[in-house]
């Protein structure tokens, strides 16, 4: 049996075509608030029509060691997506609208999943002898959508050697520095700190020193904010 498999392997490799993804999604990260919705566009990478189904999951403890995703009923989510299922023409694209539904007290993270599914008229297709088969892989794309509170606040504190986010907005931390007067030693950090979460500082806080924090906010894009904290 082993010898037979080895003899057939070259033929199988010749029959198989390169693997390709059928969909791409852009952007992979966006946000909404009470006054602003968002748009995500789905692009077909196939020459054949296909069906796409969307689903929403809420992220619990995002960007934390305990992060997990939970299913939510459409009426319980703080956002809605439309359409929830659609046909996508080969080589075409479709605009998806993300609509805020319910206000949130603090910035909340959701994942919107895009998955290719079988349509009602899908049928097995025979491969003609001597032709190369096209192998399609339906990757599931997950776009991150943050829902922002109407009056978000930034409040971060240094406690017990940790940065604690006691505000209502996510902080995209890029750098943390320990400062003795105007002399600062910076440590590069790439971490999202969501409300209620804490981050261990990469250094021990010395008496009389301050902590300089550089961060970005979800709605500000790449604009950087600087804040000096007194432990």
PyMOL commands that set and color helices and strands:
alter all, ss='L'
color gray80, all
select helices_A, chain A and resi 2-15+218-220
alter helices_A, ss='H'
color red, helices_A
select strands_A, chain A and resi 20-21+23-26+29-32+38-44+50-60+68-71+79-82+85-88+93-100+108-117+136-137+141-147+156-159+162-165+171-180+183-193+198-200+210-216+225-230
alter strands_A, ss='S'
color yellow, strands_A
deselect
rebuild
show_as cartoon
